[in-house]
Every structure is written in C-alpha cells, then in structure tokens.
Amino acid sequence: AAVEFQNQNIARETLRGEMFPDTASREYLIKHCAERGLTPKPATYATVTGKFTPANLEIPIGSRYSHEDFNYTVTEKIADGLYYLQCETAGSEPNGVTGQLIPIDYINGLQTAEIIEVTFIGEDEEETESLRERYFSTIKSEAFGGNIASYLQKIRSISGVGQVKPYTAAEWNGGGTVKFVI
C-alpha cells in the first residue's frame, strides 16, 4: 500500500506542475497557450537560388533535385538560368547548403544545376521557453484596438521576426503615427 501511495503522490506532483504555465512541459504549455489563442510558430522551409545551364533551358516549375541529405523543388523562375528552389525539409538544418544539385526528375538538355546561395533561411519550430515567454507577454498587456500591445502581437506573429522595438508617437513623428524597428 505504501508503494501505491508513493506513486499517487508522484503523479499528483507531476500533475500540479502541469497545471501552471511557468512549470508546464511543452505538451501542456501548448494547451495553456491555446486558451489565449496562441500556437507554437511552425518550422519554415529554406529557399535557395539555383543556377542551371544552359541558361536558355526552361526548367519546369515543380521539378525536384537532390543535394546530399536534402531534396528541393523549383518554385519560381528569377531570370534565365536562375530559379528559386524550396527545400522539402523544414527547419534550420538545410541553411548554408550550397553545391551541385542532382535532378530527381529527368530534364532533357540539362547540363548542370547548383545551389549558389541560400536566399531565405529556414527556421526551426518555436522553442518551448520562447513560447512560454510569448504566453506571459499576452497576460502582461492586453492587445486591443491598435494599442502598442496589439501591434507587437501582430508583428511578432510574422514568420522570421525575432524582436520588435516600438517607438511612441512622441518619439517618432507625432500623433497618429507609429514606428517599429524589427
């Protein structure tokens, strides 16, 4: 019986920790955030610039290529021989990858394909402590009707935004104006 009472005490302490956002595990923190309309920011996909030869060859949008551990899909033509490709793996791991691409789909007349730069970096899913901080910031200041908290909430929800510095109307350009440095 003593072992069962001890197991119940451990379960009760674990449950007590999950009840409060400051001590909740990620799973339960996400549930607390949902009560305030927040979700973790999802991972994003890296976009690279690919150079294809011959330059006058039309590369089909949607064609796929491989580079080491990652696959890429052509999404948009930039100029002759230059295309945007989106990595099929979300997150920051493919950032910084450059080099030769190997076509997964056969492209008649293609001579070379390579990644020349990472144009837009991919980001990992929002970390637990960042989500916890965002949760508590919504409690500290209610966002409504265009106040600073409302602007901050909207700007921070944009993918890729790290920090935001607001300037008051007096610091910026007078009444009816807003300025934020992202």
Backbone hydrogen bonds in HBPLUS format (Angstrom, degrees):
<---DONOR---> <-ACCEPTOR-->    atom                        ^
c    i                          cat <-CA-CA->   ^        H-A-AA   ^      H-
h    n   atom  resd res      DA  || num        DHA   H-A  angle D-A-AA Bond
n    s   type  num  typ     dist DA aas  dist angle  dist       angle   num
A0005-PHE N   A0001-ALA O   2.93 MM   4  6.27 157.5  1.98 153.1 159.4     1
A0006-GLN N   A0002-ALA O   2.94 MM   4  6.16 156.0  2.00 145.5 152.4     2
A0007-ASN N   A0003-VAL O   2.91 MM   4  6.18 157.6  1.96 150.0 155.9     3
A0008-GLN N   A0004-GLU O   2.94 MM   4  6.18 153.2  2.01 146.9 154.1     4
A0009-ASN N   A0005-PHE O   2.95 MM   4  6.21 153.2  2.03 146.9 154.2     5
A0010-ILE N   A0006-GLN O   2.99 MM   4  6.28 156.0  2.05 150.6 156.8     6
A0011-ALA N   A0007-ASN O   2.96 MM   4  6.17 160.9  2.00 146.7 152.1     7
A0012-ARG N   A0008-GLN O   2.86 MM   4  6.03 154.7  1.93 146.9 154.1     8
A0013-GLU N   A0009-ASN O   2.98 MM   4  6.18 157.0  2.03 147.3 152.7     9
A0014-THR N   A0010-ILE O   2.97 MM   4  6.20 155.1  2.03 148.0 155.2    10
A0015-LEU N   A0011-ALA O   2.94 MM   4  6.13 161.2  1.97 148.3 153.4    11
A0016-ARG N   A0012-ARG O   2.87 MM   4  6.07 154.5  1.94 145.5 152.9    12
A0017-GLY N   A0013-GLU O   3.05 MM   4  6.28 151.0  2.14 142.7 149.5    13
A0018-GLU N   A0014-THR O   3.18 MM   4  6.51 141.9  2.33 142.2 152.4    14
A0018-GLU N   A0015-LEU O   3.08 MM   3  5.10 124.5  2.40  95.9 110.2    15
A0019-MET N   A0016-ARG O   3.27 MM   3  5.25 145.8  2.40  97.2 106.8    16
A0023-THR N   A0020-PHE O   3.12 MM   3  5.73 156.1  2.18 119.3 125.7    17
A0024-ALA N   A0020-PHE O   2.95 MM   4  5.81 122.0  2.30 151.2 167.2    18
A0029-LEU N   A0025-SER O   2.76 MM   4  5.90 151.0  1.84 157.3 167.4    19
A0030-ILE N   A0026-ARG O   2.94 MM   4  6.10 157.2  1.99 155.5 159.0    20
A0032-HIS N   A0028-TYR O   2.95 MM   4  6.31 150.9  2.04 145.8 153.5    21
A0033-CYS N   A0029-LEU O   2.84 MM   4  6.11 159.1  1.88 152.6 158.5    22
A0034-ALA N   A0030-ILE O   2.98 MM   4  6.15 146.8  2.09 140.4 148.9    23
A0035-GLU N   A0032-HIS O   3.13 MM   3  5.43 137.4  2.32 102.4 113.5    24
A0036-ARG N   A0033-CYS O   2.86 MM   3  5.31 146.9  1.97 111.4 121.5    25
A0038-LEU N   A0033-CYS O   2.96 MM   5  4.93 169.3  1.97 134.1 130.7    26
A0037-GLY N   A0034-ALA O   3.14 MM   3  4.82 164.8  2.16  99.7 103.3    27
A0126-GLU N   A0041-LYS O   2.89 MM  85  5.08 166.7  1.91 153.2 156.0    28
A0044-THR N   A0123-GLU O   2.81 MM  79  5.05 152.8  1.89 138.1 146.9    29
A0091-GLY N   A0044-THR O   2.83 MM  47  5.63 173.4  1.83 156.0 156.3    30
A0087-CYS N   A0046-ALA O   2.91 MM  41  5.52 172.6  1.91 163.9 166.2    31
A0047-THR N   A0120-PHE O   2.81 MM  73  4.96 160.9  1.85 144.9 150.9    32
A0119-THR N   A0047-THR O   2.79 MM  72  5.58 130.2  2.04 134.7 150.4    33
A0120-PHE N   A0047-THR O   2.98 MM  73  4.96 165.1  2.00 140.5 143.8    34
A0048-VAL N   A0085-LEU O   2.81 MM  37  5.30 163.4  1.84 160.2 163.0    35
A0085-LEU N   A0048-VAL O   2.88 MM  37  5.30 156.9  1.94 149.4 154.3    36
A0049-THR N   A0117-GLU O   2.87 MM  68  5.46 163.8  1.90 157.9 162.0    37
A0116-ILE N   A0049-THR O   2.91 MM  67  5.88 162.6  1.94 162.2 168.0    38
A0050-GLY N   A0083-TYR O   2.72 MM  33  5.20 172.2  1.73 162.5 165.3    39
A0083-TYR N   A0050-GLY O   2.97 MM  33  5.20 156.2  2.02 145.1 152.2    40
A0051-LYS N   A0114-GLU O   2.79 MM  63  5.39 159.0  1.83 158.0 164.2    41
A0114-GLU N   A0051-LYS O   2.99 MM  63  5.39 147.2  2.10 142.1 152.4    42
A0052-PHE N   A0081-GLY O   2.72 MM  29  4.76 160.1  1.76 140.8 147.5    43
A0053-THR N   A0112-THR O   2.97 MM  59  5.22 157.7  2.02 143.2 144.9    44
A0111-GLN N   A0053-THR O   2.80 MM  58  5.45 164.4  1.82 148.3 148.5    45
A0112-THR N   A0053-THR O   3.31 MM  59  5.22 156.4  2.37 125.7 130.9    46
A0057-LEU N   A0054-PRO O   3.08 MM   3  5.61 165.4  2.10 118.5 122.8    47
A0063-SER N   A0060-PRO O   3.12 MM   3  5.59 159.8  2.16 131.7 131.9    48
A0062-GLY N   A0074-VAL O   2.84 MM  12  5.05 150.8  1.92 130.5 140.4    49
A0074-VAL N   A0063-SER O   2.97 MM  11  5.59 163.7  1.99 160.7 165.6    50
A0104-ILE N   A0064-ARG O   2.90 MM  40  5.42 170.8  1.91 133.3 134.9    51
A0065-TYR N   A0072-TYR O   2.84 MM   7  5.16 154.8  1.90 147.1 153.5    52
A0072-TYR N   A0065-TYR O   2.72 MM   7  5.16 160.5  1.76 152.3 156.6    53
A0066-SER N   A0102-ILE O   2.74 MM  36  5.06 154.6  1.80 140.4 149.0    54
A0102-ILE N   A0066-SER O   2.81 MM  36  5.06 162.2  1.84 147.0 153.2    55
A0067-HIS N   A0070-PHE O   2.83 MM   3  5.42 166.2  1.85 166.8 169.4    56
A0070-PHE N   A0067-HIS O   3.01 MM   3  5.42 167.9  2.02 136.4 135.2    57
A0088-GLU N   A0071-ASN O   2.84 MM  17  5.62 159.9  1.88 160.4 156.8    58
A0073-THR N   A0086-GLN O   2.93 MM  13  5.32 153.3  2.00 138.5 145.8    59
A0086-GLN N   A0073-THR O   2.81 MM  13  5.32 154.3  1.88 152.9 151.2    60
A0075-THR N   A0084-TYR O   2.87 MM   9  5.66 168.2  1.88 144.7 148.3    61
A0084-TYR N   A0076-GLU O   2.77 MM   8  5.19 162.8  1.80 154.1 160.2    62
A0078-ILE N   A0082-LEU O   2.89 MM   4  5.40 165.2  1.91 138.3 141.1    63
A0079-ALA N   A0082-LEU O   3.30 MM   3  5.13 163.5  2.33 129.3 132.6    64
A0082-LEU N   A0079-ALA O   2.97 MM   3  5.13 165.7  1.99 124.2 128.0    65
A0095-ASN N   A0092-SER O   3.05 MM   3  5.43 156.5  2.11 115.1 122.6    66
A0097-VAL N   A0094-PRO O   3.24 MM   3  5.74 152.0  2.32 140.0 137.7    67
A0099-GLY N   A0115-ILE O   3.17 MM  16  5.15 167.8  2.18 130.6 133.6    68
A0115-ILE N   A0099-GLY O   2.71 MM  16  5.15 164.1  1.74 154.1 152.9    69
A0101-LEU N   A0113-ALA O   2.74 MM  12  5.17 175.6  1.74 136.5 135.1    70
A0110-LEU N   A0107-ILE O   3.28 MM   3  5.70 169.0  2.29 128.9 130.4    71
A0131-LEU N   A0127-GLU O   3.03 MM   4  6.30 157.8  2.08 153.3 159.8    72
A0132-ARG N   A0128-THR O   2.88 MM   4  6.14 155.0  1.94 149.5 157.1    73
A0133-GLU N   A0129-GLU O   2.95 MM   4  6.12 153.7  2.02 140.5 147.2    74
A0134-ARG N   A0130-SER O   2.95 MM   4  6.22 155.4  2.01 146.4 153.1    75
A0135-TYR N   A0131-LEU O   2.88 MM   4  6.14 151.1  1.97 147.5 155.7    76
A0136-PHE N   A0132-ARG O   3.06 MM   4  6.38 164.5  2.09 151.4 153.9    77
A0137-SER N   A0133-GLU O   2.95 MM   4  6.17 144.7  2.08 143.8 154.2    78
A0138-THR N   A0134-ARG O   3.24 MM   4  6.49 138.7  2.42 141.2 149.8    79
A0138-THR N   A0135-TYR O   3.17 MM   3  5.47 134.8  2.38 101.9 113.4    80
A0139-ILE N   A0136-PHE O   3.16 MM   3  5.12 134.1  2.38  94.5 107.0    81
A0140-LYS N   A0136-PHE O   3.07 MM   4  6.35 152.7  2.15 148.7 155.6    82
A0141-SER N   A0137-SER O   3.40 MM   4  6.48 151.3  2.48 139.4 144.3    83
A0147-ASN N   A0144-PHE O   3.05 MM   3  6.01 155.7  2.11 137.7 143.0    84
A0150-SER N   A0147-ASN O   2.98 MM   3  5.23 122.6  2.32 103.2 117.9    85
A0151-TYR N   A0147-ASN O   3.09 MM   4  6.52 159.2  2.14 157.4 162.8    86
A0152-LEU N   A0148-ILE O   2.84 MM   4  6.08 170.1  1.85 161.2 164.0    87
A0153-GLN N   A0149-ALA O   2.94 MM   4  6.01 157.9  1.99 143.2 149.1    88
A0154-LYS N   A0150-SER O   3.08 MM   4  6.32 160.7  2.12 148.3 153.1    89
A0155-ILE N   A0151-TYR O   2.87 MM   4  6.07 166.9  1.89 159.9 163.7    90
A0156-ARG N   A0152-LEU O   2.91 MM   4  5.91 167.2  1.93 151.1 155.1    91
A0158-ILE N   A0155-ILE O   3.10 MM   3  5.54 162.2  2.13 112.9 118.5    92
A0161-VAL N   A0158-ILE O   3.23 MM   3  5.89 163.4  2.25 140.2 140.6    93
A0165-LYS N   A0181-VAL O   2.87 MM  16  5.08 157.0  1.92 145.1 152.9    94
A0181-VAL N   A0165-LYS O   2.93 MM  16  5.08 159.4  1.98 139.9 145.7    95
A0167-TYR N   A0179-LYS O   2.91 MM  12  5.36 142.1  2.05 169.3 163.3    96
A0171-GLU N   A0168-THR O   3.05 MM   3  5.17 124.0  2.37  98.8 112.9    97
A0172-TRP N   A0168-THR O   3.03 MM   4  6.21 132.8  2.26 145.7 159.2    98
A0174-GLY N   A0169-ALA O   2.76 MM   5  4.66 145.2  1.88 156.3 144.4    99
